[in-house]
């Protein structure tokens, strides 16, 4: 079996892991030492799907999985995944359905977050470790599209 067809045969972790609550490991529901991963398709192109795992669970299931998962910094905005999204009416599982979001067809500027961050280029040795990363002073504390569920 080729690597390409092997990826297609494995289900996406974002669809098969049981947990769908922001701020918890999707495998064991732990709330400490969380890591965040962006899922990719069979051609290694990024998807708007994220996986949240504690470090022990990530060590067990990310590396052996043939699909590409890229680790993201905890401060990077991930609508639907962040703890601030927990009580938002636009959250469905770990996805954001906010109509203001550009990825849902909303107008520019789309969702804005506080504190604001930016993309920066980091030079590392070896050069293969260099690249663009998201930098912010801390985790997202406010989202322009957030609407709290009413009782």
N, C-alpha and C positions, 0 to 999 in steps of 0.2 A: 504494500500500500504506500503510495507517495505521501509526502508530508502534506501536500495540498488537500488530498482527499481525506487524510487522517484528521485534519482540522475540521472539515465538514462533518465528519462522523461524531466528533465530540460536541456535546451540547454546550451552549453558552452558560457560563457561571451566573451571569445576571438573570437568567431565566430559571435555572435549576436550584440555586441556593435558596433555602427556606426563608431566611430573614429579609424583611423589607422595611425596617425601622431605622431612620437616621440615628447615628450615634451608637450603633450596635453592630457587632460582627454578624454577618449574614449566615455564618455556619454555626456558631456556638452562643451567640447573643452576648458575648463579653463586651464591656464598654471601655476597656483600657487597652492601651498600646495598639490603636487602630491604624491600619494602612489603607490607602485608597488607590484603586486601580481603574484605568480606563480600558474597556474592552475593545478589541479590534475584530474585523471580519476575516474571512478566509484568505483575503489578499493583503492582510496586515494593514488595512486602512482603519483609522479610528472611528468608533461608533459613539453615539450619544448614550452610552450605557456604562454604568460604573459598578464596581464591586467593592464592598467594604469588608475587610477581614482583620481580625487581631493578628499580631505577628506570628504566633504559633500556627494558626490555621493557614495563613498566607504561605508559610514555609512548607506546609504539607501539600497544598493544592495548586499554587500558581506555577511553580517551575515545571512540574511534570505535565501540565496541561499544554497541548500542542498549539492552542490559540494564543496569540500575542496579548499580553496584558502589560500596560505601561504604568508604573507607579507614579502617582501624583503627590505633590506636597499637600499636607492637610489644610493649608491656607488658601489653596486654589478654589475659586468658586465652582461648585458642582451642584447646580440647581436640582432639588429633589433629594439630595444625599446629605446635605449639611444639617447639623442639629437645629439650626434656625428654621428649617423647613418642616419640622415635626408637626406643628399645628396649622400649617397653611392649607387652605382649601384647594390649592392648585397641585398639591402633591398626590401622586398615585403611586404607591409603592416607593421606589427610589427614582421616580421620574417626575419632571416638572411639566405641567400642562398649561402654565400661565400664558394667556393670549398676548401679553406684552413682550414675551421672549422672542427674539429674532429667530431662534431655532424652531419656534412654533408658528412662524409667519408674521410675527409682530413687527412694528415699525422700528427704525433706528431711534434712539440708541439701544433699544431692547432693555433688558434688566440691568440695573446698576446696583452695585454692592458697596457697603461700608464695612471696614475701611477700604478705600480704593487701593488697588495693587497695580502692578505693571509687569510686562514681560521684559526680562533682562537677559543679556547674553553673558554666559560665564565661560571663561577660558580655563581649562584644566589640563593636566598631564596624566595620561596620554591624551592626544587631541580628540580621540574618539569619545572621551568623557565630557567634552565641551558641548555647549548647546544653549538653547533658549529655555528659561525656566520662569515660572510665575513667582513674583516676589510681592509680599504684602506684610504689613506690620503685625498682623494677627488673623485669626479666623474671622469669617464673615459674621457680622453682628446685625446687619440690616440689609434688606432686599427691597427694591422699589416695587416689586410685584406681589409682595406678601400680603395675603388677606387671611386673617385669623378666622377659624371656624367659629360660628356662633352657636350657642347652646339652644 
